[in-house]
């Protein structure tokens, strides 16, 4: 139905058929950007916000504002007759009150981002949640808003999860531009304001993915420890929390049992020095290691293979020498913190790689890097290309159970990404050694190739940073070939890299490494 407007008032609200409206030839918009979500919403709801028109003659109007709504409405029908019959709300302007050039100023004011603001992702989620909370079915919300049911469900869950405390922190930080994925993570940690604060800081530093993984690992660790503590108490085992092991303490794995093998916790349980402490590099959250707090006092000796072949006086001096050697090593707390950061970075990095490899097109530097590495065949490529674990990692990174079969039908761009996945898996396998982040001599003496592993890691991480991967602080330390500093206790002691390098042998391995290799 059509209402004929009069010009008695500056603007009248009427209902017009699209057939009565002519498009403004002076419209400056070049791209209507009629995306699928917008078209679906108009198809389900019709035009809700009135267009603005100027009368041209009897029952004919020129469109001044609302060109996207006009064209989206027409797109909902198949024939011109059906399109012309669509009714839309409209405001009719008074021509006598218009001045020359005002059309263009109106377009600018209506569409310029400086004059209008869309709803943030959280505000949109709140609107969707509000509709559902008021009783509307999620399927209907999806239909009316042009969203998928999955999108609506995710938004509703996020709006419900992000509580007032987190919202206040968002407001204080001015973090209004966060997308739904980031908000969903904050919702997961809504009960932990300190974690939310750390996540917001990491987001500002472009290290969000790493911090998310660190927080998840930390939460899993804390929950596991809550379960392990009463189990140890029930078993009669004293738990020594982080930072309280005496310098004399030794892990049972380095002490000899009655059979000459490393001392087992069951055999050591009756010793007054028997304690447990949180593992330095846990395979599972809440894992513990068993120690004797003073093996010399309680009669334990190192394994037979490690016994010094010296006279009695030198044997008596050995414990003191060991204690001095241990005092120069990084503290267990520093090592545990570094291990934790390294493992979190590994998970976050491989998640980022999976997303990259899942793309349809590859970053420009990728093909050259793949070709260079395959031609040069460095240690990661030479060592891990045929490894079964590497094949499993390729499957995980690509998301394909049979990547070779997928390659038969892949586009050239996808083939580049699949080749890169193989290369990525070899470098990731090379870096599986958790001590890769460490620069101290104790780590290097334990891992013969640690210096070379760090060099390969530096090559890999530097390239990932070049193509957009945000390095965590522990990864940045590897790239810079510096000791990891974040959260390092003041008492931690790391070696002077320059002094170590001065003792290198001609083939590039340090004197320590050469001794280990012999």
Buried (B, 14 or more C-beta within 10 A) or exposed (E): EEEEBEBEEEBBEBEBBBBBBEEBEEBEEEEBEEEEEBBBBBBBEBBEEBBBBBBEEEEEBBBBBBBBBBBBBBBBBEEEEEBBEBBBBBBBBBEEEEEEEEBEEBBEEBBEEEEEEEEBBBEBBBBBBEBBEEEEEBEBBBBBBBBEEEBBBBBBBBBBBBBEEBBEBBEEBEBEEBEBEBBBBBBBBBEBBEBBBBBBEBBEEEBBBBBBBBBBBBBEBEEBBEEBBEEBEEEEBEBBEEEEBEEBBBBBEBBBBEEEEBBBBEBBEEBEBBBBBBBBBBEEBBBBBBBBBBBBEBEBEBBEEEEEEEEEEEEEEBEEEBEEEEEEBBBBBBBBBBBBBBBBBBBBBBBBBBEBBEEEEBBEEBBEBBEEBBEEEBBBBEBBBEEEEBBEBBBBBBEBEEBEEBBEEBEEEBBBBBBBBBBBBBBBBBBEBBBBBBBBBBBBBEBBBBBBBBBBBBBBBBBBBEBEBBBBBBBBBBBEEEBBEEBBEEEBBBBEEEEBEEEBEEEEBBEBBBEBEE
